[in-house]
Amino acid sequence: MLLNTPAKVQKKLTENTRRQRLEMDLTQEGLAKRSGVPLPTLRQFEQKHSMPSRQAPP
């Protein structure tokens, strides 16, 4: 698969992340706890193939 657009790259990244999570027998909640990523962020990432924008620290 040629990854020539940002949307295709994001989709492939989320597919790979989900596949790896399932191979490790982790739920989204389990991965969120292990990784320190908030569960809603992880769900949005996997379900909508979207990455949250980075926010500058306060």
Summary of the structure (lengths in Angstrom):
residues: 58
radius of gyration: 12.5
end to end distance: 39.8
largest distance: 39.8
contacts: 109
relative contact order: 0.14
helix: 62%
strand: 0%
